[in-house]
């Protein structure tokens, strides 16, 4: 376990067992450190922050970051606020990305991180969501979008089954009618259509039973 992951997980020691288990499982099943390593310093929006683990990693790795996490799930937001109450450069808010923008955040952020969120939305909403995230960014601000690739592999099928359990059976994750996993060529097209310049597509599936892919893009619209 990396020192950074260990420091972040310590913040969750006071949470109930079920919540701690969820956070620990997330720490070891998603390439969050790879996302943090590519995130610039400055103001960072963590869209769909959940329990706030990625927010914690970003804030702990570099105190020059100020992290604004937002999530529509009031239960997860409450746990995130409780765990990260002592972290001065993190703020967790309940709401959607659209509500964040309505709160005067347009063009304010140096970076936005979106980790395993897009696939939970109905696909027709993807263009609007991505455009709204872009509107949060400064010119040339960076988006780090981590999704599970729909590549037809056994890892792809396993990820769909796992998410069905989390969303439909256990109710641990809120979805809005989505559950679509796309090949990287389609995801790249969505990003370009929303006004992003895609700088890097990183395969992060090695060592995991999930086909993780990270898209690093920049706001190309003045």
C-alpha positions as MATLAB code, in Angstrom:
seq = 'XXXXXXXXXXXXXXXXXXXXXXXXXXXXXXXXXXXXXXXXXXXXXXXXXXXXXXXXXXXXXXXXXXXXXXXXXXXXXXXXXXXXXXXXXXXXXXXXXXXXXXXXXXXXXXXXXXXXXXXXXXXXXXXXXXXXXXXXXXXXXXXXXXXXXXXXXXXXXXXXXXXXXXXXXXXXXXXXXXXXXXXXXXXXXXXXXXXXXXXXXXXXXXXXXXXXXXXXXXXXXX';
ca = [
       0.000    0.000    0.000;
       1.362    3.437   -0.881;
       1.901    5.985    1.882;
      -0.559    8.349    0.177;
      -3.329    5.751    0.048;
      -2.653    4.855    3.675;
      -2.858    8.517    4.761;
      -6.132    8.960    2.893;
      -7.724    5.804    4.300;
      -6.871    6.865    7.844;
      -9.366    9.716    7.413;
     -12.148    7.132    7.180;
     -11.351    5.174   10.352;
     -14.237    6.771   12.251;
     -16.885    5.718    9.727;
     -19.146    2.663   10.132;
     -17.750   -0.655    8.972;
     -19.838   -0.794    5.786;
     -18.674    2.644    4.687;
     -15.024    1.890    5.505;
     -15.246   -1.334    3.516;
     -16.649    0.535    0.509;
     -13.861    3.126    0.622;
     -11.123    0.519    1.055;
     -12.521   -1.518   -1.838;
     -12.510    1.602   -3.983;
      -8.895    2.328   -3.067;
      -7.700   -1.037   -4.339;
      -9.993   -1.464   -7.353;
      -9.520    1.870   -9.153;
      -6.320    3.606  -10.386;
      -6.867    6.737   -8.311;
      -3.151    7.408   -7.781;
      -2.625    7.526  -11.550;
      -5.342   10.153  -11.796;
      -3.887   12.200   -8.961;
      -0.427   12.090  -10.529;
      -1.741   13.699  -13.731;
      -3.868   16.353  -12.022;
      -2.372   19.862  -11.991;
      -2.156   21.984   -8.873;
      -4.654   24.767   -8.336;
      -8.439   24.595   -8.077;
      -9.756   21.103   -8.839;
     -13.395   20.018   -9.201;
     -14.075   16.376   -8.272;
     -17.360   15.672  -10.050;
     -19.239   12.725   -8.563;
     -16.850   12.554   -5.621;
     -18.815    9.949   -3.649;
     -17.131    9.288   -0.305;
     -14.374   11.735   -1.283;
     -11.436    9.336   -1.531;
     -10.043   10.856   -4.724;
     -10.579   14.333   -3.262;
      -8.560   13.262   -0.227;
      -5.722   11.879   -2.351;
      -5.559   15.048   -4.450;
      -5.505   17.285   -1.375;
      -2.930   15.210    0.501;
      -0.574   14.779   -2.435;
      -0.111   18.529   -2.937;
      -1.396   21.194   -0.499;
      -1.351   23.711   -3.368;
      -4.520   22.043   -4.641;
      -7.906   23.185   -3.419;
     -10.442   20.452   -4.101;
     -14.164   21.059   -4.499;
     -15.984   17.715   -4.442;
     -19.603   17.521   -5.523;
     -22.000   14.568   -5.546;
     -25.820   14.259   -5.714;
     -25.930   11.416   -3.145;
     -26.651   13.056    0.226;
     -25.630    9.920    2.129;
     -22.163    9.742    0.550;
     -21.674   13.493    0.912;
     -22.392   13.226    4.647;
     -19.771   10.485    5.064;
     -17.240   12.400    2.961;
     -17.717   15.556    5.013;
     -17.314   13.622    8.246;
     -14.134   11.882    7.063;
     -12.490   14.961    5.546;
     -13.603   17.581    8.047;
     -10.005   18.152    9.153;
      -8.622   18.571    5.627;
      -8.441   22.346    5.051;
      -8.044   22.264    1.260;
     -11.128   20.111    0.581;
     -14.759   21.210    0.369;
     -17.548   18.682   -0.242;
     -20.918   19.807   -1.545;
     -24.172   18.019   -2.318;
     -25.458   18.658   -5.814;
     -24.936   18.156   -9.527;
     -22.330   19.629  -11.824;
     -25.016   21.916  -13.237;
     -25.750   23.266   -9.767;
     -22.047   23.841   -9.201;
     -21.911   25.913  -12.370;
     -25.026   27.823  -11.357;
     -23.257   28.718   -8.126;
     -20.818   30.935  -10.002;
     -18.064   28.417  -10.752;
     -17.884   29.048  -14.502;
     -14.284   29.143  -15.717;
     -12.922   28.851  -12.199;
     -11.124   25.519  -12.150;
      -7.675   24.527  -13.319;
      -8.782   20.899  -13.556;
     -11.776   18.614  -13.224;
     -11.661   14.919  -12.352;
     -14.552   12.618  -13.251;
     -14.028    9.045  -12.115;
     -16.562    6.329  -13.023;
     -19.476    8.742  -13.312;
     -20.357    9.169  -16.979;
     -21.494    5.581  -17.550;
     -24.159    5.979  -14.852;
     -25.935    8.642  -16.928;
     -28.182    7.917  -19.916;
     -26.051    8.269  -23.030;
     -28.157   11.109  -24.525;
     -27.107   13.223  -21.507;
     -23.374   12.720  -22.058;
     -22.833   15.659  -24.449;
     -24.538   18.094  -22.084;
     -22.686   16.742  -19.066;
     -19.287   16.997  -20.730;
     -20.016   20.502  -22.014;
     -21.022   21.575  -18.511;
     -17.801   20.162  -17.049;
     -15.842   22.036  -19.725;
     -17.599   25.258  -18.751;
     -16.167   24.881  -15.236;
     -12.622   24.982  -16.572;
     -10.325   27.858  -17.300;
      -9.011   28.114  -20.883;
      -6.703   25.096  -21.371;
      -7.952   23.667  -18.068;
      -7.507   19.906  -17.814;
     -10.131   17.169  -17.638;
      -9.216   13.746  -16.299;
     -12.008   11.351  -17.193;
     -11.678    7.759  -15.965;
     -14.122    5.233  -17.386;
     -14.402    1.490  -17.811;
     -13.840    0.592  -21.446;
     -16.516   -1.333  -23.295;
     -14.120   -3.602  -25.166;
     -16.137   -6.834  -25.087;
     -13.601   -8.572  -22.853;
     -14.305  -10.683  -19.789;
     -13.193   -7.676  -17.710;
     -15.865   -5.588  -19.425;
     -18.565   -8.177  -18.687;
     -17.375   -8.524  -15.094;
     -17.535   -4.756  -14.604;
     -21.127   -4.637  -15.866;
     -22.150   -7.465  -13.530;
     -20.419   -5.775  -10.601;
     -22.137   -2.475  -11.265;
     -25.520   -4.186  -11.564;
     -24.976   -5.568   -8.064;
     -23.906   -2.180   -6.676;
     -26.696   -0.200   -8.359;
     -29.683   -2.532   -8.602;
     -29.145   -5.134   -5.895;
     -27.369   -3.304   -3.061;
     -28.280    0.293   -3.896;
     -24.735    1.422   -3.030;
     -24.411    3.477   -6.225;
     -27.018    5.784   -7.727;
     -27.577    5.586  -11.466;
     -29.800    7.620  -13.755;
     -30.609    5.000  -16.335;
     -27.126    4.604  -17.781;
     -24.709    1.647  -17.439;
     -23.221    2.157  -20.917;
     -19.551    1.264  -21.396;
     -17.971    2.495  -24.632;
     -14.823    1.777  -26.650;
     -12.144    4.435  -26.366;
     -12.694    5.665  -29.937;
     -16.299    6.594  -29.087;
     -15.308    8.219  -25.808;
     -12.675   10.282  -27.614;
     -15.311   11.438  -30.101;
     -17.645   12.514  -27.292;
     -14.861   14.569  -25.727;
     -13.927   16.270  -28.985;
     -17.568   17.068  -29.746;
     -17.863   18.724  -26.302;
     -14.967   21.080  -27.044;
     -12.053   19.150  -25.562;
      -8.679   18.482  -27.129;
      -7.725   14.933  -26.155;
      -4.053   14.888  -25.140;
      -3.640   11.359  -23.823;
      -5.533    8.080  -23.623;
      -4.013    5.859  -20.955;
      -4.727    2.153  -20.500;
      -4.782    1.601  -16.727;
      -6.271   -1.897  -16.682;
      -3.049   -3.779  -16.026;
      -3.122   -5.340  -12.575;
      -6.873   -4.813  -12.242;
      -9.856   -7.007  -13.137;
     -11.496   -3.958  -14.721;
     -10.517   -2.389  -18.087;
      -9.788    1.105  -16.746;
      -9.039    3.846  -19.285;
      -8.068    7.427  -18.462;
      -8.741   10.248  -20.914;
      -6.658   13.381  -20.367;
      -8.101   16.358  -22.247;
      -7.944   20.147  -22.270;
     -10.574   22.812  -22.673;
     -10.023   23.966  -26.244;
     -12.875   26.500  -26.297;
     -11.888   30.060  -25.268;
];
